[in-house]
Amino acid sequence: MLKTSIFLILGLPLLYLIAVLVYASATRFHPIDRANLEKSNQRPPSMTEGSVFSVISWNIGYGGLGKESDFFYDGGEQVRMDKKIVEKNLIGIRKLLSSSNADFICLQEVDSCSKRSYRINQLSFLLEKLSSYEAIYAKNYDVNFVPVPFLNPLGQVTSGLASFSKLGTTLPERVSYTSESNFPNNLFMLRRCFMKMHVPLTSGKDLIIINTHNSAYDSTGSKKKEELNILMPYIYDLYENGNYVVVAGDWNQSTPNYVTKGKEKEFGESKFSTDFLNKGWKWSSDPSTPTNRKLNQVYDEKTSYKSVIDFFLISPNINSLEVKTIDTFFEFSDHQPVKMEFSLD
């Protein structure tokens, strides 16, 4: 009886762990380096004459990280919110986007089939009110079973980037980042990427909109560095070929001129260096309003740590006319939407 009890106490958890690792390895998402993407609500590509455009970037936190939320992975307690709260957040996100009148929308953390967001296909949900946009979607998180926390596992997560355009686009593509966590964490984490779409212009050039979500939980900065070593040569080449390039996203670090609030070391905040960009390239951000808050606690205006990590990078032939963070007071997500109006030289 004692031996049986010892086996049950020690053996079953070990068998469970082995089974989880074997299953995760067998079902792991293996994206190719570069993949063409299918479009939803496809609009016929046409030569665009406009020279002034607008774009929104927003990490929507899969509708599960609004003001009521903290998150266990960031030092909080919650794993998933009630379905009614997720639905409330998604409705608010959709309403804001549909009223924004932006030409382009770049979203991060858009779930397509995840336990944490009650398996709502969020791309389809958003398109119900964004019917004038075409959309592309690129998975960057596809794990059948995330086993933590042990007593209340996160379960299935399928999520990605979504980009929307009121104009007909061409050449939609997903480009993989090669950054990864160490084993076994890499079996349960994101396979990050960026994606692009081209808007043909009457000049014969293209306006290229890129959507990126760079690594968090990167204490050494090695993952971000590896990702940027892929992204930056790619966008420099697009520009050298005569195109206009806008990169929108959640960078998980701040611009060089952003003044931090004193807790950046505690929360692992980092900045781009002042000499990071090639000549003429520009950051476009709104330092006056935070775009992100940490999830170690539910939102509190006075005590929550906030920063600016969502913004745009534009090529030398683009002028940022106005960039403004839309202050939702973190009602719907742990990030806030940022809108930029820009013109082409």
N, C-alpha and C positions, 0 to 999 in steps of 0.2 A: 504493500500500500504506500509506504514511504517513497520507494523508488518511483512508483507511478506518479505520485504527487510532484516529486522533483522533476520528472520528465515533462509533466504538464506545465509546470512553472517555467522551466528553462527551454524545453524543446519546442513547444507550440509557438512562442514568439519568434524563435529562430526560424522555424519552418515558414511562418508568415512572412518574415523579412526576406527569406530566400525566394519565396513565391512572388512577392511584389517585385523584386529586382529582376527575376527571370521574365515576368510578364512585361515589365516596363522596357526591358531590352528588346524583347521580341516584337513589341508594338511601337517602337520608337519612331517618331517623325523624322524622315530623312529628306529634307528639301534639297533640290539641286541648286547649283550656284546661281544660275539665272534662268528664270522661267517666265514665259509669256502668260498674261492674265486674261481671263474672260471678263467681259463687261456686262453689267446689269443696266437695264433701261437704256440700251445703246442708242446714241444719237449719231446721225451721219456726220463724219468729219467734214468741216468746211473751212475755207480760209477766213481767218478772223482779222478784221480791220482795226479793232479797238486798241488803244494804247494805254488805257487806265483800267486796272482790274482790282479785285479784292479777294482775299483768301483768309480763311479761319483755320487755326490749328487748335485741337482740343483733345486731350486724353480724357475720355469719358468714364474711365474706371469701371467699365462693364456695367454701369448702372448700379453698382453695389457699394460705392464708396462715397456717399453723400455726407452731409453734415452730421448725421446720426452715427456715423461709422468710425470705429478704429479697426485695426487689422493685426492679427496675431503675429504676422511675419515682421511687423514694424514695432513690436513691443506692446501692442494692444491685446485685446482678448477675443474679439469677434472673428468668426470664420466666414459666415455669410449672413446677409440681412434677410428679413422677412420679405416674401414675394411682393407684398403691397408696397414696400419701400422701394424695391428695385423697379417696379412698374411706375411708381411716382417719379423716380429719377429719370427713367427713360422717356416718359411723357414730357417732362420739363426740358430735357436735352433736345428732343425732337422739336418742341415748340420754339425754343430759342434758335435753333438752326434754320428752321423753315421761315422764320421772320427776319433772318439776318440779311437776306438778299445778297449773300456773297457769291462770287463767280465760282470759287473753288472752296472745298471743305476738306481738311485733312484730319482724320480722327485716329486715335490710338486706343488700344484695349477695347475692341469691339467684339463681343462674344457672338459665336454662331451656334454653339451647342455646349453649354457649360452648366454643371450642377450649381455653381455659385450664383448664376443668374437665371436659374430655373429653365434652362435650355431654350430660352427665347432667342430666335434668330434676329439679332439686333440690326443687321444690315437690312433685312426685309422690313422690319418694324420702322426703321428710319425712312426707308424709301416710300412708305405709305404716304408720307407728307412731304417728301422731297422728289415728287414725281417728275419735276422739270429737270432733274439732274441725271446724268449717267454716273455709274459707280463702278469702282474696281475694289477688290478685296484680296488681301494677301495674308495667309496664316503665318503667325510667328509663335504660336503656342498650341500644341496638339498632343496632349497627354491623356491617355484613357483613365488613369487613376493616379492622382496625387495623394500620397498616403499620410500626409500630415494635416492637422494635428492627429495623433494616434487615435484618440477616442472620438474624433469628429472630423474625419478626413475631408479634404477639399474635393476629392473625387475627380470626375472628368472635367477637363478644361480644353476648350477649343476656341481660340481667339485670334485676333489679328488687327491689321491696319485696314482702314477704309478711306478711300478718296472719292470725292464727288466733283463733278464739273457740269456747269450749265452749257458749256461749249462742247462740241464734238471733239474727241481726242483720238490719238493714235498711239501705237507702240507701248501699250501698258506692260510693265515688266516688274517682276520681283527679283531683287538682288540680295543674296544671302550674306549676312555677316558670319564670320568664322569664330567669333568669340564664344566660349563655353565655360560653364562651371566645371569644377573637378568632379570625378566619379565619387559617389553615385548621384550627387545633386544634379548633374547634367541630364540624367534620365527624366527629371521632373520639372525642368526649367524651360524657358523660352528658347526657341531657335530664331534669333533676331534677324531682322532684314530691313531694307528700305524698299520703297517702290516708287515708280515714276509713271507719268503720263505726259504726252506731248500735245500741245495745241498748235496746229499749223497757222502761221501768220501770212498775210498777203505779201510780206516782204520776202517770202521764201524761207525764212527762219522759223524756228519753233520756240514757243514758250513752254518750258519744261517744269512741271510741278512735282517735287519729290516729297515724300512723306516718310519720316524716320522716327524710330523709338529706340533710343540708345540705352545701354545697360544701367540698371540700378544695382544695389548690393555689390558694389565694386570698390572695395576699400583701398585697393592699390592703384586703381585707375587703369589696370592693364586691359580690361575688356573694352572700355571706351577707346583706348588708344588703338587697339586692334581694329575696332569698327571704323574709326576715323581714317585709318590707313587704307581702308577700302573705299569709303565714301568720298574723301576729298579728291584723290586722283580722278575718280569717276566724274565728279561734277566739274572739275577743272577742264577735263577733256571735252565735256559737252559745251562749255563756254568757248573754248578755243576753236571749236567747230562752228562758231557763229551764233549760238543759241542764247536765249535768255533763261536763267535758272533761278528758281525759288526753292529753297529747302525749308519745309515746315516740320515741326515736331517737338516731341518731348526729349530733350537732350540729356536730362538728368545731370546737368551741370550749368553753371551760370556764365553769362557773358563776362569779358574781362573787366568792364567798368561797373559791374553790379556791386553795390555796397552791401555786404552781408550783415546779419543782425547779431553776431556774437556767438551763435550756437552751431556754426557750420562744421566745426570739428566733431561735436557731439553727434551730428546727424550725417556726417560723411560728405558734406557739401564740397564741391570743387568748382574751379573756374577754368575757362579757356585762357591760355596765355595771350598776352597782348600782341605777340608776333606770330600767332598761329596761322593767320590767313595769308593767302597770296595777295599781292598788291591789287587794290581796288575792290576786293570783296568786303561785304559789310554785314554786320549783325543788325537786326532790326527787332527791338524789344521795347517793352513798356516797363521801365524800372519802378514806376510809381505805384503799381498795383501787383500784389503777389499772384502767381499763377499756380502755385502748389502749396499744399500744407501737409505736414507729416501726420502719419496715422497711428502714432503711439497713444493717442487719445481721441475722443470725439471732438468735433470742432468747437473751439472756444476762441472768440475774437481776440481776447487779451493774452491767452497763454499758449495757443497753438503756434508752433514754429512754422513760418511761412517763407517762401523764397520765390525767385523767378528762374524757372528752368525750361519754360516753353516759349519759343520765339522763332524767328526766321533768319535764314542766311541767304543773301541775294548776291547775284553776280554784278560785276562793275557796270554793266549796261542797264541796270534797273535802279530806279529811284524810289525809295520808301517815302510816300507822301504823308502817311499817318499810320501809327500802330498803337492799338489800344487794347488793354485787357478788359474784357467785359466782366464786371464784378457781380458775381452771383452769390457772394458770401459762402461759397463752397456748398451750396444747397444740393447740387446734383452729383458732384464728383469731388475727388481730392485735388483736382486741377480746375482751372478756369480757362475759358476760351479766349484766344488772342486773335484780333482781327487786324490785318494790314491792308491798306490801299497803296497801290504802287503803279508806277508808269514805266514805260519802256523808252529808252533813248532812241 
